[in-house]
Amino acid sequence: MRSVVEETLVRTRFEVLLVCTANVSRSPMAVALLRHHLTDRFGEQSVTIRVASAGTTALVGAPADPDVARVLTALRRPVVPTEPARQLDAELVGGADLVLTMTRQQRAVVITTVPPAQRRVFTVLELARIARRLAGERRLPPSATLAHGLRALVTAAPAWRGPTAPQDPAADDVGDVHGQKLEEQLKAGRRLDEALAAVVAALPDRQPARGR
């Protein structure tokens, strides 16, 4: 049986896995952007959220593309150390509370890898669209912790896939920009930055502690 401390950690921690193809461009960029927005809004609470990445056909062991730092600098976001690229597998998917992919095809790969994970796998743009809708309609209740707020979003989101679906399904994709001109990578960076900012902005504020 888990101890009280272990149970508390389970309730207050949350893991987000960001997935692209090679795990050297879009997903490391998204990791840095999500960490930035979480820290910017929630401060020290953000340490309870683990943000990691992987690739569907990763260049295993390779460092992030140098252009990732250039894009982050252009967006005025912190450039943070990145982990070497790693291959997506069932263990990584199974350990994540939320999986965010860059494209619908990558979302399908994740779901094929671990079918029960379907309800917690979204493209970044898909979840951002749903988060804006939920926030606009005030459908997420106040939460005791940041992890609880993220769990509330993930729990509510699947029911809104259909009602918020775009006319063009490709609108949910952030295409591969690895090796492309910096301006194309910057466009992708802006889309990811705006989407992840929307996800974090939609998270409910912390519920005030009850007085005795």
Helices and strands as residue ranges (DSSP letters): H 4-12, E 14-20, H 26-42, G 43-48, E 49-55, H 66-74, H 90-95, E 98-101, H 104-113, G 115-120, E 121-123, H 124-136, H 146-156, G 157-160, G 169-172, H 182-202
